[in-house]
């Protein structure tokens, strides 16, 4: 990360991590449910100096504000408002968007809504689509509805290695970095994760959407990455996505589940090739 910028949305301070701030092209990279923008550091390094990568911490995660009203602020409607504020802050009329899990569904929402559709030039969905496997979704909701507290940092790291095995991180250094960037001290000296436990409010308070209708209305080029062992995105869902959007570019990430960490050369090369096709140049301010 080269810079850290802040956006204020109705008293919520939203941190935006910026790599290659002077690059000619821009990619917005939005993380999953219980992660933060720092997850895209390896992707940003591998994409290189031609790409400015903007990776916000969604409210309730990372360096951003925890909301006193989770039932209002931890919903896709609020995240969409934050996303528009980010696009306006950086004067991005039209931009490439990559979203992991929750961040992918947010990008799909923006690309499908008439008010924001023209602002998404290309869309990359990382292990997410318009239909999710019920068992995997249930397991996800159950896991994050429970408190996670640890006596030692080593215990926290061991839990990360277990729960996020689907990231496909290949070495001990990678796991240690993930743990360092995911931990916070509790008042009693124990450890927990960086996010507000109330982020699961979105499961109870979000308004359901017809995601297949959103997908069918998509007007920009799209790419989907599926972890080969994903419990959330089935292979037959990707096939149906391609039937609905014949131009869909797809990649199956070997050795990954939910969700590929996008830190491998083959994954980044495929993303870079897709993004390079007619992605708008950055507008000079």
SVG drawing of the C-alpha trace seen along z (x, -y; Angstrom):
<svg xmlns="http://www.w3.org/2000/svg" viewBox="-36 -18 43 47">
<polyline fill="none" stroke="black" stroke-width="0.4" points="0.0,0.0 1.4,-3.4 -1.4,-5.6 -4.3,-5.5 -7.2,-7.8 -10.5,-8.4 -14.0,-8.9 -16.8,-10.0 -20.3,-8.6 -22.9,-9.8 -20.4,-9.8 -18.8,-6.5 -15.1,-6.9 -14.1,-4.5 -10.5,-3.7 -9.3,-3.2 -5.9,-1.5 -4.2,-2.7 -1.4,-1.0 0.4,-2.7 -1.5,-6.1 0.0,-7.6 -0.9,-4.7 -2.8,-5.4 -5.6,-2.8 -7.7,-2.1 -9.2,1.0 -11.6,1.0 -11.0,4.2 -13.6,5.0 -13.1,7.7 -15.4,10.4 -17.7,10.4 -15.2,10.6 -12.0,9.4 -10.5,6.0 -8.8,4.2 -5.4,5.3 -6.1,8.7 -5.4,7.3 -1.8,6.3 -0.3,9.3 -2.7,8.7 -1.7,5.0 2.0,5.9 1.6,8.4 -0.6,6.2 2.2,3.7 2.6,-0.1 0.1,-0.4 -2.7,0.2 -3.9,-2.0 -5.7,0.4 -8.3,-1.1 -9.3,1.3 -11.7,0.0 -12.3,1.4 -16.1,1.9 -17.6,0.2 -17.1,2.5 -13.9,4.0 -10.2,3.2 -9.5,-0.5 -13.1,-1.7 -15.7,-2.8 -17.7,-0.3 -21.3,-1.4 -23.6,-2.1 -26.5,-1.1 -25.5,2.2 -29.1,2.9 -28.8,-0.2 -25.1,-0.3 -24.2,3.3 -26.3,3.9 -25.7,3.9 -27.8,0.7 -25.4,-1.1 -22.3,0.5 -23.6,-0.7 -23.8,-4.3 -20.2,-3.9 -19.1,-2.6 -20.7,-5.6 -19.0,-7.9 -15.7,-6.2 -16.2,-6.6 -17.1,-10.2 -14.2,-10.9 -11.7,-9.6 -13.7,-11.2 -14.2,-7.8 -16.9,-8.0 -16.3,-4.5 -13.9,-1.9 -13.0,1.8 -14.3,3.6 -13.1,6.8 -15.0,8.2 -14.4,11.2 -17.6,12.8 -19.6,9.9 -17.5,7.4 -18.5,9.2 -22.2,9.1 -21.8,5.4 -20.2,4.9 -22.9,6.9 -25.5,4.7 -23.8,1.5 -23.5,2.9 -27.1,3.8 -28.7,0.7 -29.7,-1.9 -28.3,-4.7 -24.8,-3.2 -24.5,-0.7 -22.5,-3.0 -19.9,-3.4 -18.7,0.2 -16.6,0.8 -15.6,4.4 -16.6,6.8 -14.6,9.6 -16.4,11.9 -14.2,13.9 -15.9,17.1 -19.4,15.6 -22.3,15.5 -26.1,15.0 -26.8,18.4 -25.1,19.7 -25.0,23.2 -27.3,23.3 -25.1,25.5 -22.1,23.3 -24.0,20.1 -25.5,21.6 -22.0,22.6 -20.7,19.1 -23.5,17.5 -23.2,19.9 -19.4,19.4 -19.5,15.6 -22.5,15.5 -20.3,16.9 -17.7,14.9 -14.1,15.8 -11.7,15.1 -8.3,16.6 -5.9,16.9 -2.8,16.5 -1.9,15.1 -0.8,18.6 -4.3,19.9 -5.7,17.1 -3.3,17.9 -4.2,21.6 -7.9,20.8 -7.2,18.6 -5.3,21.4 -8.2,23.7 -11.1,21.5 -9.5,19.8 -7.8,22.8 -9.8,22.1 -7.7,19.0 -5.0,21.4 -2.1,19.5 1.0,21.6 3.5,20.7 4.0,19.9 5.0,16.3 1.7,15.8 -0.3,17.1 1.7,15.1 1.0,11.9 -2.7,12.7 -2.8,13.3 -0.9,10.0 -3.4,8.1 -6.4,9.9 -5.9,9.6 -6.9,7.2 -6.4,7.2 -9.4,7.4 -9.5,5.4 -8.8,8.5 -5.6,9.2 -7.0,12.0 -7.1,11.9 -9.9,11.6 -10.4,10.7 -10.3,7.2 -14.1,6.9 -17.1,5.9 -19.0,9.1 -22.2,7.3 -21.4,7.4 -23.7,10.5 -26.6,8.1 -26.8,8.1 -28.1,11.7 -31.1,10.5 -31.7,7.0 -30.8,7.1 -33.5,7.0 -33.3,10.1 -32.6,9.4 -33.2,11.4 -29.5,11.9 -30.2,13.8 -32.2,10.8 -29.2,8.6 -26.9,11.0 -29.2,11.0 -29.2,7.2 -25.5,6.9 -24.2,4.8 -20.4,4.8 -17.8,7.5 -17.6,10.0 -15.2,12.6 -15.8,15.1 -13.1,16.9 -14.2,20.1 -12.2,22.0 -12.1,25.6 -13.3,26.7 -15.7,23.9 -18.5,24.7 -20.4,21.6 -20.2,21.3 -21.0,24.5 -19.6,25.4 -23.1,25.7 -23.9,22.2 -20.9,20.9 -22.1,22.8 -25.5,21.2 -23.9,17.8 -22.1,18.3 -25.3,19.3 -26.9,16.1 -23.9,13.9 -22.1,15.7 -19.1,13.4 -18.3,14.5 -14.6,15.2 -14.1,17.9 -11.2,19.3 -11.1,22.2 -8.5,21.8 -6.8,25.1 -6.2,25.9 -8.6,23.2 -12.0,23.1 -13.7,20.0 -12.2,17.8 -9.0,17.7 -6.6,15.1 -5.6,13.9 -1.9,14.1 -0.8,16.6 0.8,15.7 -1.7,17.7 -4.7,16.0 -3.3,12.5 -2.2,13.0 -5.8,14.0 -7.2,11.0 -4.7,8.6 -5.5,10.0 -9.2,9.5 -8.8,6.0 -6.5,4.8 -9.2,5.0 -10.5,1.5 -10.5,0.5 -10.7,-3.3 -7.7,-5.3 -7.7,-7.2 -9.2,-10.7 -6.7,-13.4 -8.0,-15.6"/>
</svg>
